[in-house]
Amino acid sequence: MKEFNDIQSLWQQQNTDASHNATELIEMAEQQKRRSIKKHRAGILTLSITSLVLITLWLITPFNNAVAYGLTIMISALITRIVLEVYSYMCMNKIDITEVASVYKKQISAFYKLRKQLVTWFTALAVIAYITGFAIMLPVFKQTLPIWFYWYIVIFLIIGIPLSAFFLIRQARNEIKDLKKVLSQLD
């Protein structure tokens, strides 16, 4: 009878530990989702404000010149990125944290695969389009702006582009690290 009581005691402890681990995993998943949603909102807000500024400049710029064409390319790149971020945000909201672990793992893996593609490919293409649009405007800037301001813009670009690339790469690495962390906890 003592063996039965020992086995029953072990069984009860096991159930307690399992439910405790499940509760911890759900809480960690909820925290991760909240952080991700917060990042999405901040990114969408930043891109939207930048787009609004560029659209305002585009509206007051005379058409049929390099500035209008450059701004059009830049605005298009940003709006495309905003649409993709909103889509990603909607996909994140559809993930059900309370789902069975295997289904949740499949959902979160699909989401992070989407994020990885968005961050690596679409962001890179948007940055290239943005730089192209700005490069189209540089000859007009050189002709119309004071030379010191033109060189300020050029030097800012020389510093800003690598700095932006650094932050984008760091963001991609952090998202991939978060994915690995969440997936390892589900295994």
Phi and psi in degrees as GROMACS dihedral restraints (atoms count N, CA, C in turn):
[ dihedral_restraints ]
;  ai    aj    ak    al  type     phi  dphi    fc
    3     4     5     6     1   -62.2    20    10
    4     5     6     7     1   -38.6    20    10
    6     7     8     9     1   -63.8    20    10
    7     8     9    10     1   -40.1    20    10
    9    10    11    12     1   -61.7    20    10
   10    11    12    13     1   -44.0    20    10
   12    13    14    15     1   -64.0    20    10
   13    14    15    16     1   -38.9    20    10
   15    16    17    18     1   -64.1    20    10
   16    17    18    19     1   -44.1    20    10
   18    19    20    21     1   -64.0    20    10
   19    20    21    22     1   -42.5    20    10
   21    22    23    24     1   -63.9    20    10
   22    23    24    25     1   -41.0    20    10
   24    25    26    27     1   -62.4    20    10
   25    26    27    28     1   -44.7    20    10
   27    28    29    30     1   -61.9    20    10
   28    29    30    31     1   -41.3    20    10
   30    31    32    33     1   -62.0    20    10
   31    32    33    34     1   -44.0    20    10
   33    34    35    36     1   -65.5    20    10
   34    35    36    37     1   -38.3    20    10
   36    37    38    39     1   -65.4    20    10
   37    38    39    40     1   -39.1    20    10
   39    40    41    42     1   -62.7    20    10
   40    41    42    43     1   -44.3    20    10
   42    43    44    45     1   -63.5    20    10
   43    44    45    46     1   -39.8    20    10
   45    46    47    48     1   -62.9    20    10
   46    47    48    49     1   -45.6    20    10
   48    49    50    51     1   -64.0    20    10
   49    50    51    52     1   -41.0    20    10
   51    52    53    54     1   -64.7    20    10
   52    53    54    55     1   -44.3    20    10
   54    55    56    57     1   -68.1    20    10
   55    56    57    58     1   -34.2    20    10
   57    58    59    60     1   -65.5    20    10
   58    59    60    61     1   -44.1    20    10
   60    61    62    63     1   -64.1    20    10
   61    62    63    64     1   -39.8    20    10
   63    64    65    66     1   -64.0    20    10
   64    65    66    67     1   -42.1    20    10
   66    67    68    69     1   -63.5    20    10
   67    68    69    70     1   -42.0    20    10
   69    70    71    72     1   -63.3    20    10
   70    71    72    73     1   -42.5    20    10
   72    73    74    75     1   -63.7    20    10
   73    74    75    76     1   -41.8    20    10
   75    76    77    78     1   -63.7    20    10
   76    77    78    79     1   -43.0    20    10
   78    79    80    81     1   -63.4    20    10
   79    80    81    82     1   -42.3    20    10
   81    82    83    84     1   -64.7    20    10
   82    83    84    85     1   -39.4    20    10
   84    85    86    87     1   -64.8    20    10
   85    86    87    88     1   -40.6    20    10
   87    88    89    90     1   -63.8    20    10
   88    89    90    91     1   -42.2    20    10
   90    91    92    93     1   -62.8    20    10
   91    92    93    94     1   -43.6    20    10
   93    94    95    96     1   -61.8    20    10
   94    95    96    97     1   -42.2    20    10
   96    97    98    99     1   -65.0    20    10
   97    98    99   100     1   -42.5    20    10
   99   100   101   102     1   -61.9    20    10
  100   101   102   103     1   -42.7    20    10
  102   103   104   105     1   -62.9    20    10
  103   104   105   106     1   -42.7    20    10
  105   106   107   108     1   -65.7    20    10
  106   107   108   109     1   -42.8    20    10
  108   109   110   111     1   -63.4    20    10
  109   110   111   112     1   -40.2    20    10
  111   112   113   114     1   -62.0    20    10
  112   113   114   115     1   -43.2    20    10
  114   115   116   117     1   -64.2    20    10
  115   116   117   118     1   -40.7    20    10
  117   118   119   120     1   -61.0    20    10
  118   119   120   121     1   -47.3    20    10
  120   121   122   123     1   -60.9    20    10
  121   122   123   124     1   -43.2    20    10
  123   124   125   126     1   -64.0    20    10
  124   125   126   127     1   -42.7    20    10
  126   127   128   129     1   -63.9    20    10
  127   128   129   130     1   -44.3    20    10
  129   130   131   132     1   -64.0    20    10
  130   131   132   133     1   -41.8    20    10
  132   133   134   135     1   -62.9    20    10
  133   134   135   136     1   -45.8    20    10
  135   136   137   138     1   -61.9    20    10
  136   137   138   139     1   -47.5    20    10
  138   139   140   141     1   -63.8    20    10
  139   140   141   142     1   -38.0    20    10
  141   142   143   144     1   -65.9    20    10
  142   143   144   145     1   -43.2    20    10
  144   145   146   147     1   -63.8    20    10
  145   146   147   148     1   -44.2    20    10
  147   148   149   150     1   -60.7    20    10
  148   149   150   151     1   -42.2    20    10
  150   151   152   153     1   -63.6    20    10
  151   152   153   154     1   -42.1    20    10
  153   154   155   156     1   -62.5    20    10
  154   155   156   157     1   -40.8    20    10
  156   157   158   159     1   -62.2    20    10
  157   158   159   160     1   -46.4    20    10
  159   160   161   162     1   -65.9    20    10
  160   161   162   163     1   -38.8    20    10
  162   163   164   165     1   -63.6    20    10
  163   164   165   166     1   -40.2    20    10
  165   166   167   168     1   -60.9    20    10
  166   167   168   169     1   -45.9    20    10
  168   169   170   171     1   -62.0    20    10
  169   170   171   172     1   -39.4    20    10
  171   172   173   174     1   -64.2    20    10
  172   173   174   175     1   -39.0    20    10
  174   175   176   177     1   -68.9    20    10
  175   176   177   178     1   -30.7    20    10
  177   178   179   180     1   -93.5    20    10
  178   179   180   181     1    -1.5    20    10
  180   181   182   183     1   -90.3    20    10
  181   182   183   184     1   135.2    20    10
  183   184   185   186     1   -63.7    20    10
  184   185   186   187     1   141.9    20    10
  186   187   188   189     1   -77.2    20    10
  187   188   189   190     1   172.4    20    10
  189   190   191   192     1    65.7    20    10
  190   191   192   193     1    35.6    20    10
  192   193   194   195     1  -140.4    20    10
  193   194   195   196     1   171.3    20    10
  195   196   197   198     1   -63.5    20    10
  196   197   198   199     1   -32.7    20    10
  198   199   200   201     1   -64.6    20    10
  199   200   201   202     1   -43.7    20    10
  201   202   203   204     1   -63.9    20    10
  202   203   204   205     1   -42.2    20    10
  204   205   206   207     1   -65.8    20    10
  205   206   207   208     1   -44.5    20    10
  207   208   209   210     1   -62.1    20    10
  208   209   210   211     1   -43.9    20    10
  210   211   212   213     1   -64.2    20    10
  211   212   213   214     1   -37.0    20    10
  213   214   215   216     1   -61.7    20    10
  214   215   216   217     1   -43.7    20    10
  216   217   218   219     1   -64.2    20    10
  217   218   219   220     1   -44.2    20    10
  219   220   221   222     1   -63.9    20    10
  220   221   222   223     1   -44.5    20    10
  222   223   224   225     1   -64.1    20    10
  223   224   225   226     1   -43.1    20    10
  225   226   227   228     1   -60.0    20    10
  226   227   228   229     1   -42.6    20    10
  228   229   230   231     1   -62.7    20    10
  229   230   231   232     1   -44.0    20    10
  231   232   233   234     1   -68.4    20    10
  232   233   234   235     1   -41.5    20    10
  234   235   236   237     1   -65.6    20    10
  235   236   237   238     1   -40.1    20    10
  237   238   239   240     1   -59.8    20    10
  238   239   240   241     1   -44.3    20    10
  240   241   242   243     1   -64.5    20    10
  241   242   243   244     1   -38.9    20    10
  243   244   245   246     1   -62.3    20    10
  244   245   246   247     1   -45.1    20    10
  246   247   248   249     1   -59.8    20    10
  247   248   249   250     1   -43.6    20    10
  249   250   251   252     1   -65.2    20    10
  250   251   252   253     1   -38.7    20    10
  252   253   254   255     1   -66.1    20    10
  253   254   255   256     1   -40.1    20    10
  255   256   257   258     1   -65.1    20    10
  256   257   258   259     1   -41.6    20    10
  258   259   260   261     1   -60.4    20    10
  259   260   261   262     1   -44.5    20    10
  261   262   263   264     1   -61.9    20    10
  262   263   264   265     1   -41.3    20    10
  264   265   266   267     1   -61.2    20    10
  265   266   267   268     1   -43.6    20    10
  267   268   269   270     1   -65.6    20    10
  268   269   270   271     1   -39.0    20    10
  270   271   272   273     1   -63.2    20    10
  271   272   273   274     1   -39.4    20    10
  273   274   275   276     1   -64.8    20    10
  274   275   276   277     1   -39.3    20    10
  276   277   278   279     1   -68.5    20    10
  277   278   279   280     1   -23.2    20    10
  279   280   281   282     1   -79.2    20    10
  280   281   282   283     1   -14.7    20    10
  282   283   284   285     1   -70.4    20    10
  283   284   285   286     1   126.5    20    10
  285   286   287   288     1   -97.6    20    10
  286   287   288   289     1   109.6    20    10
  288   289   290   291     1   -67.1    20    10
  289   290   291   292     1   -29.8    20    10
  291   292   293   294     1   -84.5    20    10
  292   293   294   295     1     1.0    20    10
  294   295   296   297     1   -68.3    20    10
  295   296   297   298     1   162.7    20    10
  297   298   299   300     1   -54.8    20    10
  298   299   300   301     1   145.2    20    10
  300   301   302   303     1   -55.1    20    10
  301   302   303   304     1   -40.6    20    10
  303   304   305   306     1   -66.8    20    10
  304   305   306   307     1   -38.7    20    10
  306   307   308   309     1   -70.3    20    10
  307   308   309   310     1   -43.3    20    10
  309   310   311   312     1   -60.6    20    10
  310   311   312   313     1   -43.4    20    10
  312   313   314   315     1   -60.7    20    10
  313   314   315   316     1   -41.1    20    10
  315   316   317   318     1   -64.8    20    10
  316   317   318   319     1   -43.1    20    10
  318   319   320   321     1   -64.2    20    10
  319   320   321   322     1   -45.9    20    10
  321   322   323   324     1   -70.2    20    10
  322   323   324   325     1   -34.2    20    10
  324   325   326   327     1   -64.7    20    10
  325   326   327   328     1   -43.7    20    10
  327   328   329   330     1   -63.3    20    10
  328   329   330   331     1   -40.3    20    10
  330   331   332   333     1   -64.3    20    10
  331   332   333   334     1   -46.2    20    10
  333   334   335   336     1   -70.0    20    10
  334   335   336   337     1   -28.4    20    10
  336   337   338   339     1   -65.2    20    10
  337   338   339   340     1   -42.3    20    10
  339   340   341   342     1   -60.9    20    10
  340   341   342   343     1   -46.0    20    10
  342   343   344   345     1   -62.5    20    10
  343   344   345   346     1   -40.3    20    10
  345   346   347   348     1   -62.5    20    10
  346   347   348   349     1   -44.5    20    10
  348   349   350   351     1   -64.3    20    10
  349   350   351   352     1   -42.2    20    10
  351   352   353   354     1   -61.9    20    10
  352   353   354   355     1   -47.4    20    10
  354   355   356   357     1   -69.4    20    10
  355   356   357   358     1   -41.7    20    10
  357   358   359   360     1   -80.8    20    10
  358   359   360   361     1   -52.0    20    10
  360   361   362   363     1   -87.7    20    10
  361   362   363   364     1   -55.0    20    10
  363   364   365   366     1   -69.7    20    10
  364   365   366   367     1   -35.7    20    10
  366   367   368   369     1   -66.9    20    10
  367   368   369   370     1   -41.9    20    10
  369   370   371   372     1   -61.4    20    10
  370   371   372   373     1   -43.8    20    10
  372   373   374   375     1   -64.7    20    10
  373   374   375   376     1   -39.1    20    10
  375   376   377   378     1   -65.5    20    10
  376   377   378   379     1   -40.7    20    10
  378   379   380   381     1   -65.3    20    10
  379   380   381   382     1   -41.9    20    10
  381   382   383   384     1   -62.8    20    10
  382   383   384   385     1   -43.4    20    10
  384   385   386   387     1   -63.5    20    10
  385   386   387   388     1   -41.1    20    10
  387   388   389   390     1   -62.3    20    10
  388   389   390   391     1   -45.4    20    10
  390   391   392   393     1   -65.0    20    10
  391   392   393   394     1   -40.4    20    10
  393   394   395   396     1   -61.1    20    10
  394   395   396   397     1   -46.0    20    10
  396   397   398   399     1   -59.6    20    10
  397   398   399   400     1   -41.0    20    10
  399   400   401   402     1   -69.3    20    10
  400   401   402   403     1   -38.9    20    10
  402   403   404   405     1   -64.0    20    10
  403   404   405   406     1   -34.4    20    10
  405   406   407   408     1   -62.6    20    10
  406   407   408   409     1   -32.8    20    10
  408   409   410   411     1   -82.3    20    10
  409   410   411   412     1   -17.9    20    10
  411   412   413   414     1   -56.9    20    10
  412   413   414   415     1   -44.0    20    10
  414   415   416   417     1   -60.0    20    10
  415   416   417   418     1   -36.7    20    10
  417   418   419   420     1   -67.4    20    10
  418   419   420   421     1   -40.9    20    10
  420   421   422   423     1   -61.1    20    10
  421   422   423   424     1   -41.1    20    10
  423   424   425   426     1   -63.9    20    10
  424   425   426   427     1   -36.3    20    10
  426   427   428   429     1   -78.2    20    10
  427   428   429   430     1   -33.5    20    10
  429   430   431   432     1  -104.2    20    10
  430   431   432   433     1   -22.0    20    10
  432   433   434   435     1   -98.1    20    10
  433   434   435   436     1   156.4    20    10
  435   436   437   438     1   -58.8    20    10
  436   437   438   439     1   146.7    20    10
  438   439   440   441     1   -59.1    20    10
  439   440   441   442     1   -37.2    20    10
  441   442   443   444     1   -64.7    20    10
  442   443   444   445     1   -37.1    20    10
  444   445   446   447     1   -73.5    20    10
  445   446   447   448     1   -36.7    20    10
  447   448   449   450     1   -60.3    20    10
  448   449   450   451     1   -46.1    20    10
  450   451   452   453     1   -69.2    20    10
  451   452   453   454     1   -30.8    20    10
  453   454   455   456     1   -60.3    20    10
  454   455   456   457     1   -44.8    20    10
  456   457   458   459     1   -63.5    20    10
  457   458   459   460     1   -45.5    20    10
  459   460   461   462     1   -62.4    20    10
  460   461   462   463     1   -46.0    20    10
  462   463   464   465     1   -66.0    20    10
  463   464   465   466     1   -38.7    20    10
  465   466   467   468     1   -61.4    20    10
  466   467   468   469     1   -39.8    20    10
  468   469   470   471     1   -65.7    20    10
  469   470   471   472     1   -40.9    20    10
  471   472   473   474     1   -62.6    20    10
  472   473   474   475     1   -35.0    20    10
  474   475   476   477     1   -84.9    20    10
  475   476   477   478     1   -40.9    20    10
  477   478   479   480     1   -68.7    20    10
  478   479   480   481     1   -37.1    20    10
  480   481   482   483     1   -65.9    20    10
  481   482   483   484     1   -50.9    20    10
  483   484   485   486     1   -63.2    20    10
  484   485   486   487     1   -35.2    20    10
  486   487   488   489     1   -65.3    20    10
  487   488   489   490     1   -43.4    20    10
  489   490   491   492     1   -63.0    20    10
  490   491   492   493     1   -42.0    20    10
  492   493   494   495     1   -60.8    20    10
  493   494   495   496     1   -41.2    20    10
  495   496   497   498     1   -59.3    20    10
  496   497   498   499     1   -47.6    20    10
  498   499   500   501     1   -67.4    20    10
  499   500   501   502     1   -37.2    20    10
  501   502   503   504     1   -65.7    20    10
  502   503   504   505     1   -41.9    20    10
  504   505   506   507     1   -65.8    20    10
  505   506   507   508     1   -40.9    20    10
  507   508   509   510     1   -63.2    20    10
  508   509   510   511     1   -40.9    20    10
  510   511   512   513     1   -62.4    20    10
  511   512   513   514     1   -43.9    20    10
  513   514   515   516     1   -62.2    20    10
  514   515   516   517     1   -43.5    20    10
  516   517   518   519     1   -63.6    20    10
  517   518   519   520     1   -40.2    20    10
  519   520   521   522     1   -64.4    20    10
  520   521   522   523     1   -41.0    20    10
  522   523   524   525     1   -65.9    20    10
  523   524   525   526     1   -40.0    20    10
  525   526   527   528     1   -66.5    20    10
  526   527   528   529     1   -39.0    20    10
  528   529   530   531     1   -63.4    20    10
  529   530   531   532     1   -41.2    20    10
  531   532   533   534     1   -62.2    20    10
  532   533   534   535     1   -41.2    20    10
  534   535   536   537     1   -59.8    20    10
  535   536   537   538     1   -49.4    20    10
  537   538   539   540     1   -60.8    20    10
  538   539   540   541     1   -38.3    20    10
  540   541   542   543     1   -64.2    20    10
  541   542   543   544     1   -47.9    20    10
  543   544   545   546     1   -65.0    20    10
  544   545   546   547     1   -44.1    20    10
  546   547   548   549     1   -66.6    20    10
  547   548   549   550     1   -36.4    20    10
  549   550   551   552     1   -68.0    20    10
  550   551   552   553     1   -31.9    20    10
  552   553   554   555     1   -73.4    20    10
  553   554   555   556     1   -23.8    20    10
  555   556   557   558     1   -81.7    20    10
  556   557   558   559     1   -22.4    20    10
